[in-house]
Structures are given as structure tokens and as C-alpha cells.
Amino acid sequence: MLSLCVPPRAGELCAPVRLRLPGDHSTQQLTSRHRVTGVEIGDGGVIVHVEITDPQTSRPIDVRFDVVPPGPPPTARSVLLGTVKRDGEPLEVYGTYLGVVADEN
């Protein structure tokens, strides 16, 4: 299990969510305290399994997900979350913490 920012506190309740990535390079919002528990090929694309803490107690962050052929990571800060096979082709799924979601006000 991995976190791209901060892992949940010991004993903290987490909600499991499945994020279907809309493409091979996409940005999603997570809670800052989260745990990535796996990746898989699912209905129509790559699915990332994440356990998130209560959004009321954990700041929202932006994370970029990259689904790429095996090789060097997309950036020095990218974390390998797992591998999948799509149409027989092996792919690596990376996550990169981009920062706290900016206020738009």
C-alpha cells in the first residue's frame, strides 16, 4: 500500500473508492491522507483502488496518473503504483503528487 502524500493515521476510517482513469495521462483529486491499494484493468480502462479519509478532515490534493510502457518513471517524483496488461501489452501505472488544490477565490 502506497500514499502519494500522507498515509492515513493509525485506526483512521477510510472509504474505498475506485478511480477509473479517463486516459493514459490524467489529473484527479484525492484527500491528502490516502492509501493506494492496487491497480487493475477494468471496464473501459485502468482502475486505481484508493482508500481515502474523510474529506472534511483532510485537504484535497491534485495527483497525476500516468499509464506508460515499462521504462523510466515520468518524473523523478513519480511513484510506481502497479502494473497491468492492456491488450496483452504490459503497462506501468504511476502517480505523482502535484500539490494542494489551489483556492479559486
C-alpha positions in Angstrom: 0.0 0.0 0.0 1.3 3.4 -1.0 0.5 7.0 -0.4 1.4 9.9 -2.7 1.1 12.4 0.1 0.4 11.3 3.7 -0.8 7.9 4.8 -4.0 7.7 6.9 -3.5 7.8 10.7 -3.5 4.5 12.6 -7.1 3.4 13.1 -8.5 6.2 10.9 -11.6 5.1 9.0 -11.1 5.1 5.2 -13.6 4.8 2.4 -12.6 2.6 -0.5 -13.0 4.2 -4.0 -12.3 3.0 -7.5 -11.0 5.7 -9.8 -11.4 4.9 -13.5 -8.7 6.9 -15.2 -10.2 8.8 -18.2 -6.9 8.4 -20.2 -3.3 7.4 -20.0 -2.4 10.8 -18.6 -4.9 12.4 -16.2 -5.2 14.5 -13.1 -7.5 13.5 -10.2 -8.3 15.0 -6.8 -7.7 12.9 -3.7 -7.7 13.6 0.0 -4.2 14.3 1.3 -4.4 11.3 3.6 -5.0 8.3 1.4 -3.7 4.8 0.6 -3.4 3.3 -2.9 -4.2 -0.4 -2.6 -4.0 -1.6 -6.2 -4.5 -1.1 -9.9 -6.3 -3.2 -12.5 -7.7 -3.2 -16.0 -11.5 -2.8 -15.7 -14.5 -1.8 -17.7 -13.1 0.6 -20.3 -9.7 1.4 -18.8 -7.3 1.4 -15.9 -8.8 1.5 -12.4 -6.9 2.7 -9.3 -8.1 1.4 -6.0 -7.7 4.0 -3.3 -8.8 4.3 0.4 -9.5 7.9 1.3 -10.0 9.6 4.6 -13.0 12.0 5.3 -12.7 15.0 3.0 -13.8 17.2 6.0 -10.6 16.3 7.9 -8.1 16.0 5.0 -7.2 18.6 2.4 -7.8 18.0 -1.3 -4.7 17.4 -3.4 -4.1 17.0 -7.1 -2.5 13.8 -8.3 -1.4 13.0 -11.9 -1.7 9.4 -13.1 0.3 8.1 -16.0 -0.1 4.8 -17.7 3.0 4.1 -19.7 5.1 1.3 -21.2 7.8 -0.1 -18.9 10.8 2.2 -18.6 11.9 5.2 -16.6 9.2 6.9 -14.5 7.6 10.0 -16.0 9.2 12.3 -13.4 11.7 11.9 -10.6 8.8 12.3 -8.1 6.5 9.7 -9.7 5.7 6.6 -7.7 5.1 3.2 -9.3 1.6 2.1 -8.2 1.5 -1.2 -10.1 1.5 -2.9 -13.5 -1.3 -4.0 -15.7 -1.7 -5.6 -19.1 -3.9 -4.0 -21.7 -4.5 -5.9 -24.9 -1.5 -8.1 -23.9 0.8 -5.1 -23.6 2.4 -4.6 -20.2 2.0 -1.1 -18.7 3.1 0.7 -15.6 0.8 2.9 -13.6 2.5 5.9 -11.9 1.1 8.5 -9.5 2.7 11.9 -9.0 1.7 14.3 -6.2 1.2 17.8 -7.7 0.2 19.7 -4.6 -2.7 21.0 -2.6 -5.7 22.0 -4.7 -5.5 25.8 -5.2 -8.3 28.0 -3.9 -10.0 29.7 -6.8 -11.2 32.7 -4.8 
